[in-house]
Structure formats: C-alpha cells, structure tokens
Amino acid sequence: MTTRHYEVPPQLEDLLLEFTVNVLVNQPDNLVAYAVEYFTRLNESGNKYSGANSKLAPADTNNVQDGGVSDQDDSMMSEDEGPPQNCNYRRKSVFAEAYNPEEDDDEGQKAVFPKSDEQRARLSDAVQGILLFRALDPHQMQEVIDAMFERKVTAGENVIQQGDDGDNFYVIESGRYSIYVKMDDSAEPKKVGSYDNKGSFGELALMYNMPRAATITADEEGSLWAMDRQTFRRIVLKNAFKKRKMYESLLETVPMLKALEPYERMNLADALVPRTFTDGELIIEQGDEADGMYFVEEGTVRITRTEHGQAEVQINVIEKGGYLGELALITKNPRAASAYAVGDVRLAFLDREAFERLLGPCMDVMKREMENYEEELQKIFGSSVNISDVR
C-alpha cells in the first residue's frame, strides 16, 4: 500500500490563528455555526487564504494519518495545531476554561523582567512580524517586551512536552527546533515540522486551557523569549477585544461605510493596524506608490499638493472620523498629494489587499467623491487637474 505525505500550506497557521482570536473575542454560543458563517464570508470576500495556494500538496513519504508534514519550509505549523482530526490522538475540550475579555478588569501587578539595552534590542528584532503582535500599538509592544524573559536551551532539550499543561508562549530568537507528535501511547513520536531561527509557538494551549499537542525539541543551542499564560492573555486577547470595540465605534462614524453590513465593519475593524505620528511627521508623500489608506482615530492631518513645480499648497484638513489615501488605491496611480500630522496623530491603517477585499461595497461612494476633490483642486490651482489622489 502506497503511503503519502502532505505539506501543511504556509497560510494555514495564520488562518487558524486569526479564526481562534475571533472566537475568543466574540465568544459565540454555537462554535460550529460561527465557524461556518466565518469561513463562508471569508470565501465570499475573496480572502487571500482561499484559492489554489490552499491545496494540500502530496509528497512521497508517510501517511497524513500519522501526522506527517514536510519540514522543508520555514513557515511550519505551530506546536498547538497538533495532529489531523482523523487520527487516534484525543485532546481535552478546548473550552475547558473560557476566557472572557469583558470580565478581565486588567487590574493587578504587571509582569516586568528587567533587561539590558542589548537584550531589549534583540527581543524587539525577534518579535517583529509575529502575527499575534501585529495589531499592538507602540505602548502595548513595550508591555510585551517588558513581560518576556529569556530562556536559553541546549541541544536535545524539550522546550515543551506533549500532554503537559500550557505555561508559556515562546518567540524564537535563534536556534533550530523540531516538532514531534505522538499519536497514541504505543506509537513512536513523528516529526511533523520544524523552525529555523524564527517563529513562535505555544499560543493555543494558553488560549484554550488545553494540554500541549506536541513536543518541541531544540536541535542545537538556542535562545527563546517567553511570556507567561496570564500576561499573554491580558496583552494579546484583551487588547484584541479592545481594538475590535474601539475600531467598530470609529468606523460607525464614517459616512462612507454606511454601505457596509455590521459584520463587514467588524471584519474591517479586525484588519486595521494602529499607527502613530508626531507633529509635522510625513504620513503620505506625493508621488509614492499607494500601499494602503488611513482612518483618523485621534488628531488632525494636513493634506498638501504641489502642481507644476509650484510651492506646496494645503488643500484639505482631515480630522477624527475622516480618512485619507483611498483614491490612489482606486485609480492605482501614485500618490498625488502629501499628508502631514498636525500635533500627535493616531491613525488606523488598512493595507491595499484588505482594502480591495473589504471595501468593495463602498467603491461607488469613493468614486463619486473624486469629482468633488477635482472641483476643489480647480479652485486652488486655477486649472483642470487630472486627479489620482488628493488625500
């Protein structure tokens, strides 16, 4: 009988992790119904996780029932993803201890582990790009750095052991690590993945109060940064909940978004990333390629434009509840105006991909506004302007 080996798609870990955070934030009564609705909407909106890249690719060794996945790709499964559903390995209920962000009063002493400047610099580099931290603002990221402690490992050391209680979340600074899963008491552990000097693991056991679903073994000496369970929940899950509620309130004040259904605004809130700017700081530069748009959360943004070599002229001011940068995304032309912070400014950034995926229902409204912007430019510059973006 021929056995086959399957690679875990690189997108799978991010997809499941984002779904998990949504479940923990929303606390649905019917998890199955919520999952059906969540993934149906994701598919209908043309999400990046769907399509040809999501297919399992058969390889040449081991059977998927044995938990085998390729270890040739750096972006491997987390230890908490565990073995496939159709194997004999049994987990505890993932809702053994539900976490409700609304009941978390955020009180109590916060974990702080003193670090040298050199350690803080190394940790800052290590956490860059970690999916769970991408929505945190600079202050919250400092909380993360304060709360993490360094753990050195030796070759052959088990960082976490399958079946143990979850204690810490880990970010890899250096070293190579192998992921092993034991399907039942009589079977030998199977290597199902690996990490090579980057990545993170251990999050789902902390979220769900479930035992570790795999063993992570250090293949060589390395360095990890760890965060305890309570701090992880408070910083990551509590802030995800607060961010959702804050951005939903902000988006409800934007007239353009009236065309969106409530669940569409919820998805938009989840996609926003906080960015802060100081007085006079450049936010958008005329002539640059458009990478996304901004919603003004706090503060004021000044919009300027140069025309035919003339001096820079202010053409608009955007305040709380307003937005900027959208028209270059619609026209797919370079930025035709610059934007500067007036005082301290806090913005919510929506990248190009999320814009195209989430704001389709608002496109007609945004295109109509282009005519109003062109009329304003004609008044200022005294000539017809072929507008590509004035925000």
C-alpha positions as CSV (number, residue, x, y, z in Angstrom):
1,M,0.0,0.0,0.0
2,T,1.4,3.3,-1.0
3,T,1.7,5.9,1.7
4,R,1.6,9.6,1.0
5,H,2.9,12.7,2.8
6,Y,1.2,16.0,2.8
7,E,2.6,19.5,3.3
8,V,0.8,21.9,5.5
9,P,0.0,25.1,3.4
10,P,2.0,28.1,4.8
11,Q,-1.2,30.1,5.0
12,L,-2.9,27.6,7.3
13,E,-1.3,28.7,10.6
14,D,-2.2,32.4,10.1
15,L,-5.7,31.4,9.0
16,L,-6.4,29.3,12.1
17,L,-4.8,31.7,14.4
18,E,-6.9,34.6,13.2
19,F,-10.1,32.5,13.5
20,T,-9.1,31.5,17.0
21,V,-8.7,35.1,18.1
22,N,-12.1,35.9,16.6
23,V,-13.7,33.1,18.5
24,L,-12.1,34.2,21.8
25,V,-13.1,37.8,21.2
26,N,-16.7,37.1,20.2
27,Q,-17.4,34.1,22.5
28,P,-20.1,32.5,20.1
29,D,-22.7,30.2,21.7
30,N,-22.6,27.8,18.8
31,L,-19.0,27.3,17.6
32,V,-19.8,25.2,14.6
33,A,-22.4,27.7,13.3
34,Y,-20.0,30.6,13.9
35,A,-17.2,28.7,12.0
36,V,-19.5,28.0,9.0
37,E,-20.5,31.7,8.9
38,Y,-16.9,33.0,9.4
39,F,-15.3,30.9,6.7
40,T,-18.3,31.4,4.3
41,R,-17.8,35.1,4.5
42,L,-14.1,34.8,4.1
43,N,-14.6,32.8,1.0
44,E,-17.2,35.1,-0.5
45,S,-14.9,38.1,0.1
46,G,-12.1,36.5,-1.9
47,N,-9.8,36.2,1.1
48,K,-6.1,35.6,0.5
49,Y,-6.3,32.3,2.2
50,S,-8.5,30.7,-0.4
51,G,-7.7,29.6,-3.9
52,A,-5.1,27.3,-5.5
53,N,-2.4,28.1,-2.9
54,S,-4.5,26.5,-0.2
55,K,-4.5,22.9,-1.7
56,L,-2.7,20.2,0.1
57,A,0.3,19.1,-2.0
58,P,1.1,15.4,-1.9
59,A,4.7,14.4,-1.4
60,D,6.4,11.0,-1.2
61,T,6.6,9.6,2.3
62,N,4.4,8.8,5.4
63,N,0.7,9.0,5.7
64,V,-1.3,12.0,6.7
65,Q,-2.9,10.0,9.5
66,D,0.5,9.6,11.1
67,G,0.7,13.4,11.4
68,G,3.5,13.7,8.8
69,V,4.1,17.1,7.2
70,S,7.1,18.4,5.3
71,D,9.8,20.1,7.3
72,Q,11.4,21.7,4.3
73,D,9.5,25.0,4.7
74,D,10.4,27.6,7.4
75,S,6.8,28.6,7.9
76,M,5.7,25.4,9.6
77,M,2.7,24.5,11.8
78,S,2.6,25.7,15.4
79,E,3.0,23.0,18.1
80,D,-0.5,23.7,19.1
81,E,-2.0,22.9,15.8
82,G,-1.5,19.2,16.6
83,P,-2.2,16.1,14.6
84,P,-5.0,15.8,12.0
85,Q,-8.6,15.3,13.0
86,N,-8.8,11.7,11.8
87,C,-6.0,10.3,14.0
88,N,-6.4,8.5,17.3
89,Y,-4.9,11.2,19.4
90,R,-7.5,12.7,21.7
91,R,-7.4,16.3,23.1
92,K,-9.2,17.8,26.1
93,S,-12.1,20.1,25.3
94,V,-10.8,23.4,24.1
95,F,-13.4,25.2,26.1
96,A,-12.3,23.8,29.5
97,E,-11.7,27.3,30.7
98,A,-13.3,30.0,28.6
99,Y,-11.6,33.4,28.5
100,N,-14.0,36.4,28.5
101,P,-12.2,39.7,27.8
102,E,-15.1,41.7,29.1
103,E,-14.7,40.1,32.6
104,D,-11.0,40.8,32.6
105,D,-10.7,44.0,34.6
106,D,-7.0,44.4,33.7
107,E,-6.1,45.0,37.3
108,G,-3.2,43.6,39.2
109,Q,0.6,43.8,39.0
110,K,2.0,43.5,35.5
111,A,4.9,41.2,34.8
112,V,8.2,43.1,34.2
113,F,11.5,41.4,33.7
114,P,14.5,43.9,33.7
115,K,16.6,43.8,30.6
116,S,19.7,45.5,29.3
117,D,19.5,47.7,26.3
118,E,21.2,44.9,24.3
119,Q,18.5,42.4,25.4
120,R,15.7,44.8,24.5
121,A,17.1,45.3,21.1
122,R,17.4,41.6,20.4
123,L,13.9,41.0,21.7
124,S,12.5,43.8,19.5
125,D,14.0,42.2,16.5
126,A,12.7,38.7,17.4
127,V,9.0,39.9,17.8
128,Q,8.9,41.7,14.5
129,G,6.5,40.1,12.2
130,I,4.8,37.9,14.8
131,L,1.2,37.7,13.8
132,L,-0.2,37.9,17.3
133,F,1.5,41.2,17.9
134,R,0.8,43.0,14.7
135,A,-2.2,44.9,16.0
136,L,-0.5,46.2,19.1
137,D,0.4,49.9,19.4
138,P,3.9,51.0,20.5
139,H,2.9,51.2,24.2
140,Q,1.5,47.7,24.1
141,M,4.6,46.4,22.3
142,Q,6.6,47.8,25.2
143,E,4.4,45.8,27.6
144,V,5.2,42.7,25.5
145,I,8.9,43.4,25.7
146,D,8.8,44.1,29.5
147,A,6.8,40.9,30.2
148,M,9.0,38.5,28.3
149,F,12.0,36.7,29.8
150,E,14.9,35.0,28.1
151,R,15.3,31.2,28.1
152,K,18.5,29.6,26.8
153,V,18.2,26.0,25.5
154,T,20.7,23.2,24.8
155,A,20.7,20.6,22.0
156,G,18.2,17.8,22.7
157,E,16.2,19.8,25.3
158,N,12.5,19.5,25.2
159,V,11.2,23.1,25.4
160,I,7.6,21.9,25.8
161,Q,6.3,18.3,26.2
162,Q,3.1,16.9,24.6
163,G,0.4,16.4,27.2
164,D,1.8,19.0,29.7
165,D,-0.2,22.0,30.8
166,G,0.5,25.2,28.9
167,D,2.6,27.6,30.8
168,N,4.4,30.0,28.4
169,F,4.2,31.4,24.9
170,Y,7.6,31.4,23.1
171,V,9.2,33.6,20.4
172,I,12.3,32.2,18.7
173,E,15.4,34.4,18.7
174,S,17.9,31.8,17.5
175,G,18.2,28.0,17.0
176,R,16.6,25.2,15.1
177,Y,13.7,23.3,16.7
178,S,11.8,20.1,15.7
179,I,8.0,19.5,16.2
180,Y,7.1,15.9,17.3
181,V,3.6,14.4,17.7
182,K,2.8,11.1,19.4
183,M,-0.5,9.7,18.1
184,D,-1.2,7.2,20.9
185,D,0.6,5.6,23.8
186,S,2.1,2.8,21.8
187,A,3.3,4.8,18.8
188,E,6.7,6.5,18.4
189,P,6.6,10.3,18.1
190,K,6.6,11.5,14.5
191,K,8.4,14.6,13.4
192,V,5.8,16.9,11.8
193,G,7.6,20.2,11.3
194,S,10.4,22.4,12.2
195,Y,11.5,26.0,13.0
196,D,14.7,27.6,11.7
197,N,15.8,30.7,13.7
198,K,12.4,32.4,13.6
199,G,8.8,31.9,14.5
200,S,6.7,31.4,17.6
201,F,4.8,28.6,19.3
202,G,2.7,27.7,22.3
203,E,-0.2,30.1,21.9
204,L,-3.2,27.9,21.6
205,A,-2.6,25.9,24.7
206,L,-2.7,29.2,26.6
207,M,-5.8,30.4,24.8
208,Y,-7.8,27.3,25.4
209,N,-6.5,25.8,28.6
210,M,-5.6,22.6,26.8
211,P,-2.6,20.3,27.1
212,R,0.3,20.7,24.8
213,A,-0.5,19.0,21.5
214,A,3.1,18.4,20.5
215,T,6.7,18.3,21.8
216,I,9.2,20.9,20.7
217,T,12.8,19.8,20.9
218,A,15.9,22.0,20.4
219,D,18.1,20.6,17.7
220,E,21.0,22.9,18.8
221,E,21.8,25.5,21.3
222,G,19.4,28.5,21.0
223,S,17.6,31.3,22.7
224,L,13.9,31.9,23.2
225,W,11.8,34.7,24.7
226,A,8.9,33.5,26.9
227,M,5.7,35.1,28.2
228,D,3.6,33.5,30.9
229,R,0.0,32.5,30.4
230,Q,-1.8,35.2,32.3
231,T,0.3,38.0,30.7
232,F,-0.2,36.5,27.3
233,R,-4.0,36.5,27.7
234,R,-4.1,40.0,29.1
235,I,-1.9,41.6,26.5
236,V,-2.9,39.7,23.3
237,L,-6.5,38.7,23.8
238,K,-7.6,41.7,26.0
239,N,-6.1,44.1,23.5
240,A,-7.6,42.3,20.5
241,F,-11.0,42.7,22.2
242,K,-10.5,46.4,23.0
243,K,-9.2,47.0,19.5
244,R,-12.2,45.5,17.9
245,K,-14.6,47.5,20.0
246,M,-12.7,50.8,19.6
247,Y,-12.4,50.5,15.8
248,E,-16.0,49.4,15.4
249,S,-17.0,52.6,17.2
250,L,-14.7,54.6,15.0
251,L,-16.0,53.1,11.7
252,E,-19.6,53.7,12.7
253,T,-18.9,57.5,12.4
254,V,-17.5,57.3,8.8
255,P,-20.4,58.1,6.4
256,M,-18.8,56.2,3.5
257,L,-19.1,53.0,5.5
258,K,-22.8,53.2,5.8
259,A,-23.0,50.8,2.9
260,L,-21.3,48.1,4.9
261,E,-23.2,45.5,6.8
262,P,-22.4,45.2,10.6
263,Y,-20.4,42.0,10.1
264,E,-18.4,43.7,7.2
265,R,-17.5,46.6,9.5
266,M,-16.4,44.0,12.1
267,N,-14.1,42.4,9.6
268,L,-12.8,45.8,8.6
269,A,-12.1,46.6,12.3
270,D,-10.1,43.4,12.6
271,A,-8.0,44.3,9.6
272,L,-6.9,47.8,10.9
273,V,-3.5,48.3,12.3
274,P,-2.7,51.3,14.6
275,R,0.0,53.8,13.6
276,T,1.1,56.9,15.4
277,F,2.8,60.1,14.1
278,T,4.2,63.2,15.8
279,D,3.7,66.8,14.9
280,G,4.9,67.6,11.3
281,E,5.7,64.0,10.5
282,L,5.2,62.9,6.9
283,I,2.4,60.2,6.6
284,I,2.0,60.1,2.8
285,E,4.3,61.6,0.2
286,Q,3.2,62.8,-3.2
287,G,4.5,60.5,-5.9
288,D,4.9,57.4,-3.8
289,E,3.2,54.1,-4.6
290,A,0.0,53.6,-2.6
291,D,0.3,50.8,0.0
292,G,-3.0,51.4,1.9
293,M,-5.3,54.0,3.3
294,Y,-5.8,55.6,6.8
295,F,-8.7,56.4,9.1
296,V,-8.1,59.2,11.6
297,E,-8.6,58.0,15.1
298,E,-7.2,61.0,17.0
299,G,-5.7,64.3,15.9
300,T,-5.6,66.2,12.6
301,V,-3.9,65.5,9.3
302,R,-2.9,68.3,6.8
303,I,-3.1,67.5,3.1
304,T,-0.8,69.3,0.7
305,R,-0.1,69.2,-3.1
306,T,2.4,70.6,-5.5
307,E,1.4,71.4,-9.1
308,H,3.8,72.1,-12.0
309,G,6.7,72.9,-9.7
310,Q,4.8,75.4,-7.6
311,A,5.3,75.6,-3.9
312,E,3.4,73.1,-1.7
313,V,-0.2,74.2,-1.1
314,Q,-2.6,73.0,1.6
315,I,-5.7,71.6,0.0
316,N,-7.5,69.8,2.8
317,V,-7.6,69.0,6.6
318,I,-8.8,65.6,7.8
319,E,-9.9,65.2,11.4
320,K,-11.2,62.4,13.6
321,G,-13.6,60.1,11.7
322,G,-12.1,61.1,8.4
323,Y,-10.0,59.0,6.1
324,L,-7.2,59.5,3.5
325,G,-5.2,57.7,0.9
326,E,-8.1,55.8,-0.6
327,L,-8.2,57.3,-4.1
328,A,-4.7,56.2,-5.1
329,L,-5.9,52.7,-4.4
330,I,-9.0,53.1,-6.6
331,T,-7.1,54.6,-9.5
332,K,-4.0,52.5,-9.0
333,N,-1.9,55.7,-9.6
334,P,0.9,57.1,-7.4
335,R,0.0,59.4,-4.5
336,A,-0.9,62.9,-5.9
337,A,-0.7,64.6,-2.5
338,S,1.2,64.6,0.7
339,A,-0.2,64.2,4.2
340,Y,1.4,65.5,7.5
341,A,0.5,65.1,11.1
342,V,-0.7,68.2,13.0
343,G,0.3,67.6,16.6
344,D,0.3,63.9,17.8
345,V,-1.9,61.8,15.5
346,R,-3.2,58.3,15.8
347,L,-4.3,56.5,12.6
348,A,-5.8,53.1,11.7
349,F,-4.1,51.7,8.7
350,L,-5.7,49.4,6.1
351,D,-3.4,47.8,3.7
352,R,-4.0,47.5,-0.1
353,E,-5.0,43.9,0.0
354,A,-7.5,44.3,2.8
355,F,-8.9,47.4,1.1
356,E,-9.7,45.5,-2.1
357,R,-11.1,42.6,-0.1
358,L,-13.3,44.5,2.4
359,L,-14.4,47.8,0.8
360,G,-16.0,46.7,-2.4
361,P,-19.5,47.9,-1.3
362,C,-18.1,51.4,-0.7
363,M,-16.3,51.8,-4.0
364,D,-19.1,53.7,-5.8
365,V,-19.2,56.2,-2.9
366,M,-15.5,56.8,-3.0
367,K,-15.5,57.2,-6.8
368,R,-18.2,59.9,-6.6
369,E,-16.1,61.8,-4.1
370,M,-13.3,62.0,-6.7
371,E,-15.4,64.6,-8.6
372,N,-15.7,66.8,-5.5
373,Y,-12.0,66.6,-4.9
374,E,-11.2,67.7,-8.5
375,E,-13.5,70.7,-8.2
376,E,-11.6,71.8,-5.1
377,L,-8.3,71.5,-6.8
378,Q,-9.5,73.5,-9.8
379,K,-10.4,76.3,-7.3
380,I,-7.0,76.2,-5.7
381,F,-4.7,75.8,-8.8
382,G,-6.9,77.6,-11.3
383,S,-6.7,74.8,-13.9
384,S,-8.1,71.4,-14.6
385,V,-6.4,68.7,-12.6
386,N,-6.4,65.0,-13.5
387,I,-6.9,63.7,-10.0
388,S,-5.4,60.4,-8.9
389,D,-5.3,61.1,-5.1
390,V,-5.7,64.2,-3.1
391,R,-5.9,62.6,0.3
